[in-house]
Amino acid sequence: QSGSSSVLGRMNRNYTREEYLEKIAMIRRKLPLCALSTDIITGFPDETDAEHQETLSLLRAVRYDYAFTFIYSERPNTPAAKHFADHVPAEVKQRRLEEIIAVQRPISEMIYRQSIGSTEEVLVEGESKREASVWMGRTDTNRVVLFPRGGVQAGDFVRVKVETANSATLFGSLVS
């Protein structure tokens, strides 16, 4: 949730950045094709610019397939709310979030674009939210895939040839 050991400590996480990176290295050795995602919270109480930079460097080092990014907001009755005042200004939190996205988006896009030309097994989940003529499904690495509707239904496993990609979605067509 942060690339800074000191922020992780304030978050009451019982691991350091270094321990986390060791676990990531072990996972990559044992499962080289494993997809990794993370949650990042920016603007945690008293987060400094240097600590924020540590998070950006973690994103560059780990190269997550996807990152779910959030601005810290105080929740009543949590340890953070009880022990820390929220001193990070809203505009600083917003800027940091934008910086995180600016680092992560091209990493995700590069990783997703490596699938172009491949054929993926996809679990059909249902109709695309944006277009009724398109199915949405997921690969075994949880990547969203959009493809034109054919003679399949939600719950089916299908093979999709990936034709293009962006930082969050693969686009393709059914393979018979």
C-alpha positions in Angstrom: 0.0 0.0 0.0 3.1 2.2 0.1 6.7 1.9 -1.1 8.0 3.4 2.1 8.9 1.3 5.2 8.1 4.2 7.5 4.6 4.7 6.0 4.0 1.0 6.1 4.9 1.1 9.8 2.4 3.9 10.4 -0.1 1.9 8.6 0.5 -0.9 11.1 1.8 -3.3 8.3 4.2 -5.7 9.8 6.7 -5.8 6.9 9.2 -3.5 5.4 9.7 -2.4 1.8 12.8 -4.6 1.6 10.9 -7.7 2.9 8.2 -7.1 0.4 10.7 -6.8 -2.5 12.2 -10.1 -1.4 8.8 -11.8 -1.5 8.2 -10.3 -5.0 11.5 -11.6 -6.2 10.7 -15.1 -4.8 7.3 -15.0 -6.6 8.8 -13.9 -9.8 11.4 -16.7 -9.6 8.8 -19.4 -8.9 6.0 -18.1 -11.1 7.6 -16.0 -13.9 4.3 -15.5 -15.7 2.4 -14.5 -12.6 0.4 -11.3 -12.9 0.8 -8.9 -9.9 -1.5 -6.1 -8.8 -1.5 -3.9 -5.8 -3.4 -1.3 -3.8 -1.7 2.0 -3.3 -2.9 4.6 -0.8 -1.4 8.0 -1.2 -1.5 10.9 1.3 -1.4 8.7 4.4 -1.0 11.0 7.5 2.4 12.7 7.5 3.5 11.1 4.2 6.5 13.2 3.1 7.5 13.9 -0.5 10.5 11.5 0.0 8.1 8.7 1.2 5.9 9.4 -1.9 9.0 9.1 -4.1 9.7 5.7 -2.5 6.3 4.5 -3.6 7.0 5.7 -7.2 10.3 3.9 -7.2 8.5 0.7 -5.9 6.1 0.9 -8.8 9.0 1.1 -11.2 10.9 -1.7 -9.5 8.0 -4.2 -9.2 6.3 -3.4 -12.5 2.8 -4.4 -11.5 0.3 -5.5 -14.1 -2.2 -3.2 -12.5 -2.4 -0.9 -9.5 -5.6 0.2 -7.7 -4.8 3.7 -6.4 -6.6 5.6 -3.7 -6.3 8.9 -1.8 -6.2 8.4 1.9 -9.3 9.6 3.7 -9.8 9.3 7.4 -12.3 6.7 8.5 -13.7 7.1 12.0 -12.6 4.6 14.7 -9.7 3.2 12.7 -6.2 3.1 14.3 -5.0 5.7 11.8 -7.8 8.1 12.7 -7.1 7.6 16.4 -3.4 8.1 16.2 -2.6 10.4 13.3 -3.8 13.8 12.2 -4.4 14.1 8.5 -1.9 16.8 7.7 -1.4 16.2 4.0 -3.3 18.8 2.0 -6.0 17.6 -0.4 -4.2 19.2 -3.4 -0.9 17.4 -2.5 -2.8 14.1 -2.2 -4.4 14.7 -5.7 -1.0 15.6 -7.2 0.6 12.5 -5.8 -2.2 10.3 -7.0 -1.8 11.7 -10.5 2.0 11.1 -10.3 1.3 7.4 -9.3 -1.0 7.0 -12.2 1.5 8.6 -14.6 4.1 6.1 -13.5 1.9 3.0 -13.4 -0.2 3.5 -16.6 2.7 3.1 -19.1 3.9 0.0 -17.2 0.5 -1.6 -17.3 0.1 -0.7 -21.0 3.5 -2.2 -21.9 2.6 -5.4 -20.0 -0.8 -5.7 -21.6 0.5 -5.0 -25.1 2.8 -8.0 -24.7 -0.3 -10.1 -25.1 -1.1 -8.8 -28.6 -1.0 -11.7 -31.0 -1.5 -14.3 -28.3 -4.6 -16.5 -27.9 -6.0 -16.4 -24.3 -8.4 -18.6 -22.5 -11.2 -16.3 -21.2 -14.0 -16.8 -18.8 -17.0 -14.9 -20.3 -18.5 -12.8 -17.5 -21.2 -10.9 -19.4 -22.1 -8.0 -21.6 -19.6 -5.1 -21.8 -20.8 -2.1 -19.8 -20.3 0.2 -22.7 -21.5 -1.8 -25.7 -24.2 -4.5 -25.8 -22.6 -6.1 -28.9 -19.4 -6.9 -26.9 -18.6 -9.6 -24.3 -16.4 -8.9 -21.3 -14.4 -11.7 -19.8 -11.2 -12.3 -17.8 -8.0 -14.3 -18.4 -6.5 -16.6 -15.8 -4.3 -13.6 -14.8 -7.5 -11.5 -14.2 -7.0 -9.3 -17.3 -10.2 -7.8 -18.7 -10.8 -8.9 -22.3 -13.4 -7.4 -24.6 -14.5 -9.2 -27.8 -17.5 -9.2 -30.2 -20.4 -11.4 -29.1 -20.7 -14.7 -30.8 -22.5 -17.9 -30.0 -21.3 -18.0 -26.4 -22.8 -17.1 -23.1 -21.7 -15.9 -19.6 -19.9 -18.7 -17.8 -18.4 -20.2 -20.9 -14.6 -20.5 -21.4 -13.6 -19.3 -24.8 -10.4 -18.7 -26.7 -9.8 -15.1 -27.8 -7.0 -13.8 -30.0 -5.7 -10.5 -28.6 -5.5 -7.9 -31.3 -4.9 -4.7 -29.3 -4.5 -3.5 -25.8 -4.4 -0.4 -23.5 -3.3 -0.1 -19.9 -6.4 -1.8 -18.5 -8.0 -4.0 -21.2 -7.2 -6.5 -23.9 -9.3 -6.4 -27.1 -9.7 -9.4 -29.5 -11.9 -11.8 -31.4 -13.2 -15.3 -30.7 -11.1 -18.1 -32.1 -13.0 -21.2 -33.2 
